[in-house]
Amino acid sequence: MDVGHESLAGRTAIVTGASRGIGLASAQALAAAGANVVLTSRREAAVAEAAAPLGDRAVGFAAHATDEQAAQACVEFALERFGSLDILVNNAGTNPAFGPLVEMDHERFAKTMDVNLWAPILWSGLAWRAWMREHGGTVINTASIGGLVVGPNLAVYHASKAALIHITRHLAIEMAPSVRVNGVAPGIVRTRLAEALWKEHEQAVAAGTPLKRIGEPEDIGQAVAFLAGDGSSWITGETLVIDGGQMLARGPVE
């Protein structure tokens, strides 16, 4: 999938959780296609560092994904800086709730659901009211193949991503026809969030994957750029599985 031939020039994107991993790769792919990009994360220094190599059309903005005031400020900043908000990538995610579901506590459950599920709803609503309702746009949610399967010690994370896939469908109906809403469902990708699933046994994970490697953040970033562009103009409410065939092989899941 080569999005380099499709221009997003003149469009503006916000990417949450963009200081590293899939969020950063998504911001890089969108910028490479010509979009203005506002990268957000909790720490100002980290997101400023991530944005710097992307040039004048990219800028960092510190905003925790679940902080409504910070999110509102980020949306307003994007509009003031670039004049539009055409693309929203809800990528911020967390998983403090590793362990058996029957031993879960409410604090870890709530944090997972707040970041992985409420934040995409929050940011989508802000983008809708500030710009997209009148001008159109596209929203892309980062889910996981964990939202489509089950696995040990990941029940709360998987449930949050399953709910996000379902929310993606609901938003696609609510925000149509001017806004398209889709998702990506990565398999095991070389990110810090997924380290426990690959770092100590990457060769085994790769061997169990039909395409014989774990994913790279860029694999997901390219798909995000595709879903943001006109080449996907008749796609909405879908969640694209990007896993090298891991679900087909019933291998390890994120």
Secondary structure as UniProt FT lines:
FT   HELIX           3..5
FT   TURN            9..10
FT   STRAND          12..15
FT   HELIX           21..32
FT   TURN            33..34
FT   STRAND          36..41
FT   HELIX           44..51
FT   HELIX           52..54
FT   TURN            56..57
FT   STRAND          58..62
FT   TURN            65..66
FT   HELIX           68..82
FT   STRAND          87..90
FT   HELIX           101..103
FT   HELIX           106..113
FT   HELIX           114..118
FT   HELIX           119..127
FT   HELIX           128..132
FT   HELIX           133..135
FT   STRAND          137..142
FT   HELIX           145..147
FT   TURN            152..153
FT   HELIX           155..175
FT   TURN            176..178
FT   STRAND          179..186
FT   TURN            193..194
FT   HELIX           195..198
FT   TURN            199..200
FT   HELIX           202..207
FT   TURN            210..211
FT   HELIX           217..228
FT   HELIX           230..232
FT   TURN            233..234
FT   STRAND          239..242
FT   TURN            244..245
FT   HELIX           246..249
//
